[in-house]
Amino acid sequence: MTAVQTTRDELSLIKSYLLLTHILKVFENDAKRLKSEATVHTSPLYIEMIRSASQCAAVLLSGIRREFKKRHIRICEVKHGEAGVDTDYLCRGLHGTMHIDSESFRSETDLRMRAYMSLQTEPIVTDSGRQSASPTRTYPQRPSAAAPSKKKLSGSYA
């Protein structure tokens, strides 16, 4: 019987989980700092931008947690240190560890935060080699005032 190993996709999910949980904490702390500073006149705008990016990251994190349940992955411990981020995890009953260097973690965090804040339009390439388009916010279209749209009503109301 061959030993079962953690797949590249599973490792990518674990890495994304670590990055997203960190990003959400950073966004939350930044929003709190902006709220406490009364001297910044545009802080409500910045807070709204951070909240929107935070919602985007939270949606992605919930998808990862759903995948964790499907794949029987559990994060046991996460340690942030000067050398980087270390984590212990269980994947299908097997214990594993992961280390991400601090420089690599910082640059990946920065890249993702820019994408969630719609500051970068380049696709994000995951560790599994897949490309995913950076999340974009869509804004509702307002009907144009010059050309009012008329619906054709059928029946006795026409």
N, C-alpha and C positions, 0 to 999 in steps of 0.2 A: 504494500500500500504506500502510495507516495504522500509526502507531507504537503499539506495545504498551506499556501503562502498568501499573504496579503497582496491583492492585485494592485496594479498601477492606478486604476480608477479609484479603488478604496483609499489608497494613500493620498490621492488628489482630493478626495472628499474630506479626509482628516485635515489636510493642510488648509483647505478652504474654510473648514469649521474654525480652526485656530485663528486664521486671518479675520474672518467675519466677527467672531466674538470680540476680538481686540478692537476692530474698527468701530463696532457699536459702542464700546466703552469710551473710545476717543471722541466719537460724535457726541455722546451724552455729556462728557466732561466739558467739551468745548461749548455746547449749548448752555450749560450751567454758568460757565465763566462769562459768556456774552450777556446773559440775563442779569448777572450781578454788576456788570459795568454800565453805569448810567451815562458815562461820557460818550459812548458810541451812539450816534444818532440813527444809524442804519442797522443796529443790532437786531430788531425784529425781522428784518429782511434776511440777515445772515442766519438767524435762528431757524427761520422757515426753510431756508436752503439746506441746513444741516438736518432738520427733521425729515425733509423729503428724501435726502440721501440715506438717512437712517432707516426709513421705511423700506427703501429698496434693498438695503443690506439685510433687514429683518426677514423680508420675503424669501431671499436667497437662503438665509440660514434655516428657515423653516423647511425648505425643500431638502436641505442637507440632512436635517434631523429626521425627516421622513425616510430618506435613503438609508440613514444609519439604522433605523428600525428594520427596514427590509433586509439589509445586509448583515444584521446582528453585529453592529459596531458600537462600542461604548468607549468614551474618553474617561480614563480613570484619574489622571492627574496632569496638570499643566503647570510648568515652571517657566517664568520669564526671568532671564538673567542677562548679564552683560555679554555673554558669549552667544546668546540667542534664546530660542524657545525650545524647551524639551517637553515631550508628552509621553505618557504611558497610555496604551489603549488595548482594548480587547476586540478582536475581529474574528467572528465565528468561533469563539472560545479560545483563540490563540492570543497570547500576550505579545505585544510589540511595543517598540519605542520609536520615536521620531525626533530628530533634531533639525532645526532650521536656524542657520547663522543669522546673527542680528542684522547684518547689512542686507542680506537677502530678504529677511522678514520685513525690514523697513521699506525697501524699494517696492516689494510686492504690495505692502499695505498702502503706500503712496499711490501706486498705479491704480489699485482698486478704488481707493477713496476718490480719486479724480474721476474715474468712470461713474461712480455712483452719484457724484455731484454734477455730472454732465460736463466736465471740464476737458475730457479726452474722448476722442471718437475712435481710437484704434481698437481693434478687437483684442480681447484678452485670450492668451493661449494658456490652457491649463497644462498641468504636468502630464496628463494623459495624451497630450498632443492635439486635443480638440480646440477649435477656435470657437469662442462665443462672443457675440456682439456685445459691446458694452451696453449696460442698461440705459434706456432713454426714457425721459418723461414725455408723455404726450399731453398736449393741452387741448381742451375742447375747442372746436371751431365755432366761431360766432357766425350766424347768418349775415350775409352781406346786406347792408341797408339799401344799396342801389337796385338790387334785383330781388324783390320779395318773392318767396316761393309760394305758389298756390297749389294746393293739393286738389286733385280731381275727386270730388265726392260722388259716390254712386248711390243709387236708391232715391228715396223721396226727399232727401235733404239737399239735393243738388240744385 
